[in-house]
Each structure stands twice: as structure tokens, then as C-alpha cells.
Amino acid sequence: MLTTTSTDSSLTLIFQDSTIVAMSDGAKAAFAHRAALFVRDHYDEYRDVRRVNIRFATSRYAFPAAALGLPPDSTSGHD
């Protein structure tokens, strides 16, 4: 299950899937980073986001948008 919230220029994804929760901390961190990059590449309002927060039932990760960079080919719209 995935829940999203967006407030104060932050976007939060909350993963509640027990398979993800059972991952090691390192695997969760890598999954969280991939999820944040997916947001960067697919969320139309990403330019207004300053932080992408990824949360699991037992841990959370935050990625400043400046650290994620711009989406690839940021000059064109999404197909």
C-alpha cells in the first residue's frame, strides 16, 4: 500500500507493504532513493518540491530536491 501527502513543498510517500518493511536498512535506503528518483522523473509538479520524504512503517528517509537534481530531459513535457 502506498500513501502520498504533499505539504509545504514536500512530497511524502508512505510504503506500508510488509515485504518492504522486512528489508534490511541498506535495502530500504536503496529502495527509498529509487522511489525518490521515480518521483523526480514522473511527478509533474516536481519543480515545486523541495524535499521528497520516503517513509516505511519502521523508518524514514528524506532527499532534498537539490540533491536529486532535475529530471532527465527537463526541457520537455512528460509523454
CORDA-V584366 format. One record per helix or strand of 2 or more residues. SS is the DSSP state (h for helix, s for strand). FROM is the first residue (numbers start at 1). TO is the last residue. If there is no record, write none. Layout:
((SS,FROM,TO) (SS,FROM,TO))
This chain:
((s,2,7) (s,10,15) (h,18,21) (h,25,42) (h,46,48) (s,51,56) (s,60,64) (h,65,68))
